[in-house]
Amino acid sequence: MDYKGQQLSEFFFYYITIIFGGLGWIVGYIHQDFSYVFYPWLAGVILSTILCVPDWPFYNRHPIKWIESVPERRRQQQKKAT
């Protein structure tokens, strides 16, 4: 997962949890029952966990370009070590 993918994953987790919890709170307040708050929030947490924890391909759209290694320098360090 690249850095943009981490940002997207955090965005999904945060807003899915808040939206499901908020809607559950409103419905639970209307019905005066805590289970109406808890179950939608739990469904949001499960959904966001399924979306955010695995490394889905859409989280890897901006791959990190690493600097190429310098093989000559490695050889020099190995010679100094021996």
Contacts in CASP RR format, 6 or more apart in sequence:
PFRMAT RR
TARGET T0000
AUTHOR 0000-0000-0000
METHOD contacts of the structure
MODEL  1
MDYKGQQLSEFFFYYITIIFGGLGWIVGYIHQDFSYVFYPWLAGVILSTI
LCVPDWPFYNRHPIKWIESVPERRRQQQKKAT
1 9 0 8 1.000
1 55 0 8 1.000
1 59 0 8 1.000
1 60 0 8 1.000
2 59 0 8 1.000
2 60 0 8 1.000
2 61 0 8 1.000
2 62 0 8 1.000
2 63 0 8 1.000
2 64 0 8 1.000
3 62 0 8 1.000
3 64 0 8 1.000
4 61 0 8 1.000
4 62 0 8 1.000
5 58 0 8 1.000
5 59 0 8 1.000
5 60 0 8 1.000
5 61 0 8 1.000
5 62 0 8 1.000
6 59 0 8 1.000
8 58 0 8 1.000
8 59 0 8 1.000
9 51 0 8 1.000
9 52 0 8 1.000
9 59 0 8 1.000
10 52 0 8 1.000
12 48 0 8 1.000
12 51 0 8 1.000
12 52 0 8 1.000
13 48 0 8 1.000
13 49 0 8 1.000
13 51 0 8 1.000
13 52 0 8 1.000
16 44 0 8 1.000
16 47 0 8 1.000
16 48 0 8 1.000
16 51 0 8 1.000
17 41 0 8 1.000
17 44 0 8 1.000
17 45 0 8 1.000
17 48 0 8 1.000
20 40 0 8 1.000
20 41 0 8 1.000
20 43 0 8 1.000
20 44 0 8 1.000
20 45 0 8 1.000
20 47 0 8 1.000
21 37 0 8 1.000
21 40 0 8 1.000
21 41 0 8 1.000
21 44 0 8 1.000
22 40 0 8 1.000
22 41 0 8 1.000
23 40 0 8 1.000
24 36 0 8 1.000
24 37 0 8 1.000
24 39 0 8 1.000
24 40 0 8 1.000
24 41 0 8 1.000
25 37 0 8 1.000
27 36 0 8 1.000
27 37 0 8 1.000
27 40 0 8 1.000
28 34 0 8 1.000
28 36 0 8 1.000
28 37 0 8 1.000
29 37 0 8 1.000
END
